[in-house]
Amino acid sequence: MEIGKIQELEIAREVEFGCYLTDGKEEVLIPAKYLPEEYEIGDKIKVFVYTDHMSRPVAVTRWPRGQVGDIVGLEVKQVTEFGAFVDNGLEKDLLVPNKEQQADMKERGKYAVMILLDYKTNRMIGTTKIAGFLSDQAEGLEEGQQVKMVIWQRTDLGYKVVINGQFVGLIYNNEIFEKIKLGDNKRGYIKRIREDGKIDASLQKQGYEAVTDSSDDILQAIESNGGSLPLGDKSTPEEIQEHFGISKKNFKRVLGGLYKAGKIEIFDHEVRLKMAEG
């Protein structure tokens, strides 16, 4: 039985305050509040196993934001003299001990945290000292691939991000069209794999897919707004970014496609649905 992992276990026996589950070798308690309304001895149930405040293994059907081995963005709930407690989505917050902090963590701050198992205590802990667990070589990744990202560090060029919990990538400042903060968990894309194997990442799809998705979004926004939008050919990049989270270049490319398709009319500061003739 693995502490800190989601796993499927079998209901072995019932007690007054819940049931004991087994993997065939060990047993763990699942409190009654986490059991389904109907169950039988021998049923399989998917649970997350961790240790409670008394250091006893317990199974729950409430999923954490991250399991052991994952790197996720987590918010600090409380700072104490021995470490910071972060919200991993469970009743018991996750401790990041002082010695596992790359820099002092602040209450309500968000950080990229790797979840580990302390084999001395059998408890889950967190660390923000994650550089040694990451690779800057894009082995097994492809350009255009959708990935999970955590916003990790700010640099002069942009933001370093953790990709799929394994790799380091970079999103350039001039390619960010939405508000982001350190510790944010995002869906992103591999924009480019450089000759040296390093990764340029993006928050937006690239190429034809990006234009197609944006076209649908913009057309739907015009329709939902009564047939027009107060954005047009001469709108500022900031206005476009605020409304759609894309660059002005892509916005104009999308408008051009919709115009050629006969779906809209374009003005300096407005776009309108084109009325059907006749």
ZAMARGU-4260 file (C-alpha; in steps of 0.2 Angstrom, whole numbers, plus 5000, padded with zeros to 4 digits):
<rodrens>
0) 5000/5000/5000 | 5007/5017/4995 | 5006/5032/5006 | 5002/5048/4996 | 4995/5039/4981
5) 4978/5036/4973 | 4975/5017/4972 | 4961/5004/4971 | 4958/4994/4987 | 4946/4981/4992
10) 4933/4983/5006 | 4939/4969/5019 | 4928/4972/5034 | 4916/4984/5042 | 4918/4993/5059
15) 4907/5005/5068 | 4916/5021/5061 | 4919/5015/5044 | 4928/5001/5034 | 4945/4993/5033
20) 4952/4992/5015 | 4965/4980/5010 | 4978/4978/4996 | 4980/4960/5000 | 4994/4963/5012
25) 4990/4978/5023 | 4974/4986/5029 | 4969/5005/5030 | 4954/5013/5038 | 4941/5023/5027
30) 4930/5034/5038 | 4911/5031/5036 | 4909/5049/5028 | 4920/5044/5013 | 4911/5027/5010
35) 4898/5026/4995 | 4879/5025/5000 | 4879/5007/4995 | 4893/4995/4996 | 4897/4976/5000
40) 4912/4967/5007 | 4924/4963/4993 | 4919/4979/4983 | 4934/4988/4975 | 4935/5007/4979
45) 4947/5020/4972 | 4955/5030/4987 | 4969/5042/4992 | 4979/5036/5006 | 4989/5047/5018
50) 4993/5049/5036 | 4981/5059/5047 | 4985/5071/5061 | 4989/5056/5073 | 5001/5049/5059
55) 4989/5035/5056 | 4986/5029/5038 | 4969/5034/5032 | 4960/5032/5015 | 4949/5045/5008
60) 4939/5048/4992 | 4944/5067/4992 | 4957/5069/4979 | 4973/5080/4983 | 4979/5093/4971
65) 4995/5083/4970 | 5001/5065/4974 | 5019/5060/4980 | 5031/5064/4966 | 5020/5078/4958
70) 5025/5096/4957 | 5010/5107/4959 | 5007/5125/4963 | 5000/5127/4981 | 4995/5141/4992
75) 5002/5144/5009 | 4989/5143/5023 | 5000/5146/5038 | 5018/5149/5042 | 5025/5142/5059
80) 5042/5142/5067 | 5046/5125/5059 | 5039/5127/5042 | 5024/5132/5031 | 5008/5123/5028
85) 5001/5123/5011 | 4984/5118/5004 | 4984/5102/4995 | 4966/5100/4995 | 4964/5088/5010
90) 4958/5091/5028 | 4976/5090/5033 | 4987/5103/5026 | 5005/5099/5019 | 5020/5104/5028
95) 5035/5112/5019 | 5049/5111/5032 | 5060/5126/5034 | 5075/5116/5027 | 5065/5112/5012
100) 5061/5130/5007 | 5071/5137/4993 | 5067/5154/5000 | 5056/5159/5015 | 5038/5156/5011
105) 5025/5169/5014 | 5007/5167/5020 | 4994/5167/5005 | 5009/5166/4993 | 5009/5152/4980
110) 5024/5141/4976 | 5028/5127/4965 | 5030/5112/4977 | 5036/5095/4975 | 5027/5082/4986
115) 5038/5069/4994 | 5037/5055/5006 | 5047/5057/5022 | 5052/5039/5025 | 5057/5042/5043
120) 5039/5047/5048 | 5029/5040/5033 | 5022/5057/5031 | 5020/5067/5015 | 5030/5083/5015
125) 5033/5097/5002 | 5049/5105/4995 | 5052/5120/4985 | 5070/5115/4981 | 5064/5107/4965
130) 5078/5112/4952 | 5087/5095/4955 | 5072/5085/4950 | 5069/5094/4933 | 5077/5092/4916
135) 5080/5106/4903 | 5080/5094/4889 | 5064/5090/4880 | 5065/5071/4879 | 5049/5064/4874
140) 5040/5080/4871 | 5034/5087/4854 | 5031/5104/4847 | 5012/5109/4849 | 5010/5096/4862
145) 4997/5101/4876 | 5005/5100/4893 | 5002/5104/4912 | 5012/5119/4918 | 5016/5127/4935
150) 5022/5145/4934 | 5039/5143/4944 | 5051/5158/4943 | 5052/5175/4936 | 5066/5180/4925
155) 5071/5195/4915 | 5065/5186/4899 | 5049/5180/4906 | 5043/5165/4917 | 5051/5148/4920
160) 5038/5135/4921 | 5038/5117/4926 | 5031/5106/4912 | 5022/5089/4916 | 5031/5089/4933
165) 5048/5084/4924 | 5054/5098/4913 | 5059/5116/4913 | 5052/5128/4900 | 5052/5147/4897
170) 5037/5158/4892 | 5043/5175/4886 | 5035/5191/4893 | 5030/5197/4875 | 5019/5181/4873
175) 5009/5182/4889 | 4992/5188/4886 | 4983/5185/4902 | 4987/5188/4921 | 4998/5175/4929
180) 5006/5173/4946 | 5020/5162/4953 | 5012/5145/4958 | 4998/5146/4945 | 4993/5129/4938
185) 4990/5131/4919 | 4987/5121/4904 | 5000/5126/4891 | 5009/5120/4875 | 5026/5117/4868
190) 5029/5131/4857 | 5047/5126/4851 | 5061/5114/4855 | 5077/5123/4852 | 5093/5115/4844
195) 5100/5114/4862 | 5085/5104/4868 | 5078/5118/4878 | 5060/5122/4878 | 5050/5137/4874
200) 5032/5136/4881 | 5016/5145/4878 | 4999/5147/4886 | 4991/5147/4869 | 4989/5135/4855
205) 5000/5138/4840 | 4997/5140/4822 | 4981/5135/4813 | 4973/5127/4829 | 4976/5143/4838
210) 4967/5153/4825 | 4953/5141/4824 | 4949/5141/4842 | 4950/5160/4843 | 4939/5162/4829
215) 4925/5151/4838 | 4928/5161/4854 | 4927/5178/4845 | 4912/5174/4835 | 4903/5167/4850
220) 4907/5183/4860 | 4900/5194/4846 | 4884/5184/4846 | 4882/5184/4865 | 4885/5203/4865
225) 4870/5207/4853 | 4879/5206/4837 | 4894/5217/4840 | 4909/5220/4850 | 4918/5237/4855
230) 4935/5230/4848 | 4941/5233/4830 | 4956/5235/4818 | 4963/5250/4829 | 4960/5243/4846
235) 4975/5242/4857 | 4985/5226/4861 | 4980/5229/4879 | 4961/5229/4875 | 4962/5214/4865
240) 4973/5205/4878 | 4960/5209/4892 | 4945/5202/4882 | 4952/5187/4873 | 4970/5184/4880
245) 4978/5184/4863 | 4990/5195/4853 | 4984/5209/4842 | 4992/5200/4827 | 4982/5184/4830
250) 4966/5195/4833 | 4968/5203/4816 | 4972/5186/4808 | 4956/5179/4816 | 4945/5195/4810
255) 4952/5193/4793 | 4947/5175/4792 | 4929/5179/4798 | 4928/5194/4786 | 4933/5183/4771
260) 4920/5170/4777 | 4907/5184/4776 | 4903/5182/4794 | 4908/5199/4801 | 4911/5218/4796
265) 4926/5226/4803 | 4927/5244/4809 | 4941/5254/4818 | 4934/5251/4835 | 4920/5238/4832
270) 4916/5222/4824 | 4898/5217/4819 | 4890/5201/4813 | 4886/5203/4794 | 4868/5203/4791
275) 4861/5190/4779 | 4856/5199/4763 | 4839/5197/4756
</rodrens>
